[in-house]
Amino acid sequence: MTKLNKDIRRQNRVRKDLKEKATDKCRLTVFRSSKHIYAQIIDDVSGKTIASASSLNKDFKEKGSDINGASKVGAMIGKKAINAGIKEIFFDRGRYKYHGRVKALAEGAREAGLIF
């Protein structure tokens, strides 16, 4: 089994658990690359992205590939979600472990006022 197959299986397992528990809540998805980190809040009922933030935004001035940058992206997505009227979400970490930059993004979103 290749690493990609393992990652896809882990991602499907995480999303399956979220879909069983969450029927009316939106989910916060995370994607991280070696240089940047991205976050989206998705409404699965309507299939639309409600808010998004990344380390590529024009108002983001720090390096996105470290923990401080990830926590600031989490704070940005938290503020955008609160402005859109969303307070409770499910955190979809995808194929990534809840560790490092992914954990920092989640904690930044919690500090901004989102409830997981």
Stockholm file with secondary structure:
# STOCKHOLM 1.0

chainA/1-116         MTKLNKDIRRQNRVRKDLKEKATDKCRLTVFRSSKHIYAQIIDDVSGKTIASASSLNKDFKEKGSDINGASKVGAMIGKKAINAGIKEIFFDRGRYKYHGRVKALAEGAREAGLIF
#=GR chainA/1-116 SS CCHHHHHHHHHHHHHHHHHHHCSSCEEEEEEECSSCEEEEEEETTTTEEEEEEETTSTTCCSCTTSHHHHHHHHHHHHHHHHHHTCCBEEEECTTSCSSTHHHHHHHHHHHHTCBC
#=GC SS_cons         CCHHHHHHHHHHHHHHHHHHHCSSCEEEEEEECSSCEEEEEEETTTTEEEEEEETTSTTCCSCTTSHHHHHHHHHHHHHHHHHHTCCBEEEECTTSCSSTHHHHHHHHHHHHTCBC
//
